[in-house]
């Protein structure tokens, strides 16, 4: 089976619509890539000391939502 094209839209403190997409092997890879994308955005936001809720919405070629990942980024430094 070939790799399918999916789009990873980001929302939270920023909104980024994925216009190019990326090819994904299967549903496990899709989930892993969405989680990595959310974690990457959370790491960038934490550099600015911001608490953020990051949402990665994954769409297929038809625009149908296949997966949504929500991640809360909060860093407490005593």
MMTF fields as JSON, N, C-alpha, C and O atoms, coordinates in Angstrom:
{
  "mmtfVersion": "1.0.0",
  "mmtfProducer": "UNKNOWN",
  "numBonds": 311,
  "numAtoms": 312,
  "numGroups": 78,
  "numChains": 1,
  "numModels": 1,
  "chainsPerModel": [1],
  "groupsPerChain": [78],
  "chainIdList": ["A"],
  "bondAtomList": [4, 2, 8, 6, 12, 10, 16, 14, 20, 18, 24, 22, 28, 26, 32, 30, 36, 34, 40, 38, 44, 42, 48, 46, 52, 50, 56, 54, 60, 58, 64, 62, 68, 66, 72, 70, 76, 74, 80, 78, 84, 82, 88, 86, 92, 90, 96, 94, 100, 98, 104, 102, 108, 106, 112, 110, 116, 114, 120, 118, 124, 122, 128, 126, 132, 130, 136, 134, 140, 138, 144, 142, 148, 146, 152, 150, 156, 154, 160, 158, 164, 162, 168, 166, 172, 170, 176, 174, 180, 178, 184, 182, 188, 186, 192, 190, 196, 194, 200, 198, 204, 202, 208, 206, 212, 210, 216, 214, 220, 218, 224, 222, 228, 226, 232, 230, 236, 234, 240, 238, 244, 242, 248, 246, 252, 250, 256, 254, 260, 258, 264, 262, 268, 266, 272, 270, 276, 274, 280, 278, 284, 282, 288, 286, 292, 290, 296, 294, 300, 298, 304, 302, 308, 306],
  "bondOrderList": [1, 1, 1, 1, 1, 1, 1, 1, 1, 1, 1, 1, 1, 1, 1, 1, 1, 1, 1, 1, 1, 1, 1, 1, 1, 1, 1, 1, 1, 1, 1, 1, 1, 1, 1, 1, 1, 1, 1, 1, 1, 1, 1, 1, 1, 1, 1, 1, 1, 1, 1, 1, 1, 1, 1, 1, 1, 1, 1, 1, 1, 1, 1, 1, 1, 1, 1, 1, 1, 1, 1, 1, 1, 1, 1, 1, 1],
  "groupList": [{"groupName": "UNK", "atomNameList": ["N", "CA", "C", "O"], "elementList": ["N", "C", "C", "O"], "formalChargeList": [0, 0, 0, 0], "bondAtomList": [1, 0, 2, 1, 3, 2], "bondOrderList": [1, 1, 2], "singleLetterCode": "X", "chemCompType": "L-PEPTIDE LINKING"}],
  "groupTypeList": [0, 0, 0, 0, 0, 0, 0, 0, 0, 0, 0, 0, 0, 0, 0, 0, 0, 0, 0, 0, 0, 0, 0, 0, 0, 0, 0, 0, 0, 0, 0, 0, 0, 0, 0, 0, 0, 0, 0, 0, 0, 0, 0, 0, 0, 0, 0, 0, 0, 0, 0, 0, 0, 0, 0, 0, 0, 0, 0, 0, 0, 0, 0, 0, 0, 0, 0, 0, 0, 0, 0, 0, 0, 0, 0, 0, 0, 0],
  "groupIdList": [1, 2, 3, 4, 5, 6, 7, 8, 9, 10, 11, 12, 13, 14, 15, 16, 17, 18, 19, 20, 21, 22, 23, 24, 25, 26, 27, 28, 29, 30, 31, 32, 33, 34, 35, 36, 37, 38, 39, 40, 41, 42, 43, 44, 45, 46, 47, 48, 49, 50, 51, 52, 53, 54, 55, 56, 57, 58, 59, 60, 61, 62, 63, 64, 65, 66, 67, 68, 69, 70, 71, 72, 73, 74, 75, 76, 77, 78],
  "secStructList": [7, 7, 7, 3, 3, 3, 3, 3, 3, 3, 3, 1, 1, 1, 7, 5, 7, 7, 1, 1, 7, 3, 3, 3, 1, 1, 2, 2, 2, 2, 2, 2, 2, 2, 2, 2, 2, 2, 2, 2, 2, 2, 2, 2, 2, 2, 6, 6, 6, 7, 7, 3, 3, 3, 3, 3, 3, 3, 3, 7, 6, 6, 1, 7, 3, 3, 3, 3, 3, 3, 3, 3, 3, 7, 7, 7, 7, 7],
  "xCoordList": [0.843, 0.0, 0.885, 1.876, 0.543, 1.324, 1.069, 0.127, 1.926, 1.777, 0.731, 0.678, -0.1, -1.161, -0.748, 0.078, -1.325, -1.007, -1.983, -3.198, -1.43, -2.224, -1.71, -0.553, -2.598, -2.281, -2.402, -3.383, -1.395, -1.308, -1.492, -0.54, -2.708, -3.013, -2.754, -3.075, -2.174, -1.835, -2.67, -2.82, -3.212, -3.891, -3.535, -3.162, -3.656, -3.287, -2.967, -3.798, -1.768, -1.359, -1.1, -1.11, -0.871, -0.728, -1.671, -2.084, -2.003, -2.808, -2.025, -1.7, -1.739, -0.996, -1.739, -1.88, -2.208, -2.86, -1.794, -1.077, -1.7, -0.733, -1.223, -2.283, -0.453, -0.845, -0.117, -0.517, 0.958, 1.73, 1.47, 1.468, 1.253, 0.999, 2.258, 3.349, 2.071, 3.184, 2.626, 1.48, 3.445, 3.034, 3.253, 4.276, 2.279, 2.292, 2.019, 1.184, 2.743, 2.642, 1.325, 0.648, 0.963, -0.207, -0.742, -0.222, -1.784, -2.432, -1.516, -1.619, -0.633, 0.302, 1.295, 1.607, 1.787, 2.706, 1.99, 2.577, 0.727, -0.068, -0.179, 0.028, -0.505, -0.621, 0.719, 0.778, 1.786, 3.115, 3.532, 4.072, 3.288, 3.673, 2.858, 3.392, 1.567, 0.728, 1.201, 1.252, 1.547, 2.056, 3.399, 3.63, 4.282, 5.58, 5.407, 6.126, 4.462, 4.2, 3.712, 4.17, 2.779, 2.261, 3.376, 3.475, 4.213, 5.31, 6.323, 6.864, 6.583, 7.517, 7.005, 7.767, 5.719, 5.132, 5.155, 5.468, 4.829, 4.841, 6.239, 6.383, 7.263, 8.644, 9.013, 9.661, 8.608, 8.9, 8.176, 8.752, 6.921, 6.143, 6.749, 6.724, 7.294, 7.833, 9.074, 9.394, 9.775, 10.943, 10.548, 11.355, 9.302, 8.803, 8.049, 7.442, 8.09, 7.429, 5.917, 5.235, 5.396, 3.954, 3.325, 3.87, 2.164, 1.323, 0.469, -0.066, 0.343, -0.397, -1.123, -0.676, -2.242, -2.91, -2.68, -3.04, -2.078, -1.768, -2.709, -2.905, -3.285, -4.158, -3.606, -3.401, -3.372, -2.971, -4.139, -4.526, -4.687, -5.798, -5.271, -4.698, -5.466, -4.964, -6.126, -7.159, -5.918, -6.928, -6.375, -5.17, -7.286, -6.872, -7.057, -7.395, -6.839, -6.93, -8.311, -8.432, -9.356, -10.717, -11.061, -12.087, -10.196, -10.465, -11.115, -11.341, -11.419, -12.025, -11.009, -9.843, -11.464, -10.592, -10.434, -11.418, -9.176, -8.859, -8.42, -8.594, -7.845, -7.251, -7.074, -6.793, -7.239, -6.99, -6.221, -6.63, -5.11, -4.29, -4.332, -4.089, -4.644, -4.603, -3.518, -3.434, -2.688, -1.61, -1.56, -1.563, -1.513, -1.363, 0.097, 0.686, 0.671, 2.069, 2.118, 1.722, 2.606, 2.736, 4.022, 4.211, 4.902, 6.173, 6.208, 6.123, 6.333, 6.43, 7.865, 8.406, 8.475, 9.836, 9.777, 9.348, 10.206, 10.138, 11.122, 11.182],
  "yCoordList": [-1.186, 0.0, 1.245, 1.299, 2.227, 3.452, 4.39, 4.224, 5.36, 6.35, 7.379, 7.786, 7.794, 8.76, 10.151, 10.295, 11.167, 12.556, 13.09, 12.965, 13.688, 14.294, 15.703, 16.026, 16.532, 17.923, 18.13, 17.711, 18.784, 18.971, 20.454, 21.231, 20.838, 22.229, 22.446, 21.59, 23.592, 23.914, 25.093, 26.077, 24.988, 26.138, 26.197, 25.196, 27.373, 27.67, 29.142, 29.969, 29.485, 30.893, 31.372, 32.571, 30.416, 30.711, 29.79, 28.746, 30.184, 29.331, 29.155, 30.12, 27.919, 27.625, 26.531, 25.407, 26.872, 25.887, 25.243, 25.932, 23.945, 23.194, 23.152, 22.597, 23.734, 23.788, 22.745, 22.479, 22.155, 21.194, 19.752, 18.867, 19.504, 18.146, 17.306, 17.752, 16.076, 15.122, 13.716, 13.435, 12.863, 11.479, 10.66, 10.785, 9.828, 9.035, 7.575, 7.276, 6.671, 5.229, 4.615, 3.934, 4.872, 4.195, 4.994, 6.064, 4.476, 5.22, 5.413, 6.428, 4.47, 4.637, 5.757, 6.56, 5.807, 6.872, 8.221, 9.233, 8.237, 9.464, 10.022, 11.214, 9.155, 9.56, 10.06, 11.094, 9.334, 9.722, 11.081, 11.911, 11.314, 12.594, 13.751, 14.84, 13.521, 14.573, 14.902, 16.073, 13.891, 14.12, 14.851, 15.754, 14.466, 15.144, 16.603, 17.474, 16.87, 18.25, 19.084, 20.209, 18.534, 19.249, 19.494, 20.587, 18.488, 18.636, 19.674, 20.422, 19.728, 20.708, 22.133, 23.02, 22.348, 23.676, 24.015, 25.147, 23.055, 23.282, 23.665, 24.549, 23.011, 23.326, 24.749, 25.461, 25.167, 26.543, 27.558, 28.582, 27.281, 28.196, 28.308, 29.384, 27.208, 27.226, 28.107, 28.577, 28.34, 29.225, 30.648, 31.419, 30.985, 32.33, 32.378, 33.393, 31.273, 31.231, 31.237, 31.615, 30.824, 30.852, 29.503, 28.445, 29.57, 28.384, 28.36, 29.389, 27.206, 27.162, 25.841, 24.8, 25.907, 24.693, 24.63, 25.543, 23.542, 23.357, 22.29, 21.244, 22.563, 21.591, 21.339, 22.269, 20.077, 19.679, 18.898, 17.846, 19.431, 18.785, 18.208, 18.925, 16.917, 16.235, 16.003, 15.439, 16.461, 16.304, 15.431, 15.391, 14.735, 13.988, 14.854, 16.033, 14.281, 15.037, 15.635, 16.656, 15.002, 15.512, 16.632, 17.294, 16.849, 17.861, 17.295, 18.02, 15.999, 15.355, 15.263, 14.939, 15.552, 15.462, 13.992, 13.281, 13.549, 12.156, 11.977, 10.912, 13.045, 12.942, 14.338, 15.282, 14.467, 15.753, 15.462, 14.622, 16.163, 16.035, 17.357, 18.411, 17.303, 18.496, 18.287, 17.231, 19.313, 19.22, 20.522, 21.611, 20.393, 21.554, 21.656, 20.701, 22.818, 23.068, 24.046, 25.205, 23.567, 24.423, 24.045, 22.891, 25.012, 24.766, 25.612, 26.838, 24.958, 25.662, 25.578, 24.485, 26.722, 26.771, 27.393, 28.538, 26.649, 27.203, 28.342, 28.906],
  "zCoordList": [0.0, 0.0, 0.0, 0.729, -0.798, -0.897, 0.269, 1.042, 0.363, 1.428, 1.007, -0.153, 1.963, 1.701, 2.163, 3.064, 1.542, 1.865, 2.91, 2.763, 3.971, 5.04, 5.31, 5.04, 5.851, 6.162, 7.664, 8.277, 8.261, 9.703, 10.025, 9.956, 10.374, 10.72, 12.206, 13.031, 12.544, 13.931, 14.386, 13.662, 15.591, 16.187, 17.661, 18.272, 18.208, 19.583, 19.625, 19.251, 20.077, 20.073, 18.645, 18.365, 17.755, 16.326, 15.555, 16.059, 14.345, 13.461, 12.164, 11.471, 11.865, 10.644, 9.882, 10.365, 8.698, 7.834, 6.951, 6.226, 7.018, 6.219, 4.771, 4.482, 3.88, 2.468, 1.611, 0.477, 2.16, 1.372, 1.77, 0.915, 3.046, 3.519, 3.569, 3.214, 4.021, 4.051, 3.883, 4.234, 3.35, 3.122, 4.391, 5.064, 4.695, 5.927, 5.568, 4.715, 6.24, 5.96, 6.406, 5.635, 7.691, 8.256, 9.436, 9.753, 10.089, 11.175, 12.383, 13.072, 12.65, 13.771, 13.483, 14.363, 12.258, 11.855, 11.869, 12.254, 11.453, 11.458, 12.876, 13.101, 13.821, 15.228, 15.759, 16.425, 15.469, 15.955, 15.393, 16.125, 14.107, 13.503, 14.077, 14.286, 14.333, 14.928, 16.34, 16.714, 17.125, 18.481, 18.452, 19.257, 17.532, 17.423, 17.016, 17.504, 16.129, 15.703, 16.885, 17.083, 17.673, 18.848, 19.861, 20.419, 20.103, 21.06, 20.59, 21.405, 19.299, 18.749, 18.959, 19.343, 18.708, 18.922, 20.408, 20.775, 21.268, 22.717, 23.195, 24.04, 22.664, 23.049, 22.643, 23.41, 21.449, 21.009, 21.89, 22.258, 22.229, 23.069, 24.466, 25.064, 24.992, 26.358, 26.469, 27.561, 25.367, 25.387, 25.745, 26.266, 25.459, 25.747, 27.071, 27.411, 27.819, 29.115, 29.027, 29.98, 27.896, 27.699, 28.033, 27.718, 28.679, 28.793, 27.537, 27.125, 26.936, 25.677, 25.52, 26.002, 24.842, 24.379, 22.878, 22.135, 22.454, 21.048, 20.5, 21.118, 19.345, 18.687, 17.289, 16.509, 16.99, 15.646, 15.054, 15.563, 13.977, 13.288, 11.983, 11.163, 11.801, 10.61, 9.645, 10.005, 8.398, 7.34, 6.218, 5.972, 5.548, 4.363, 3.116, 3.222, 1.956, 0.697, 0.445, -0.232, 0.989, 0.781, 1.75, 1.599, 2.757, 3.777, 5.021, 5.99, 5.004, 6.171, 7.308, 7.084, 8.532, 9.705, 10.08, 10.285, 10.168, 10.481, 11.925, 12.517, 12.484, 13.814, 14.372, 13.633, 15.677, 16.333, 17.623, 18.424, 17.81, 19.019, 19.758, 19.171, 21.057, 21.913, 22.958, 23.585, 23.135, 24.113, 24.901, 24.327, 26.216, 27.088, 27.48, 27.986, 27.24, 27.573, 28.739, 28.611, 29.874, 31.056, 31.769, 32.152, 31.947, 32.619, 33.88, 33.812, 35.035, 36.314, 36.813, 36.983, 37.044, 37.56, 38.95, 39.095, 39.985, 41.352, 41.57, 42.662]
}
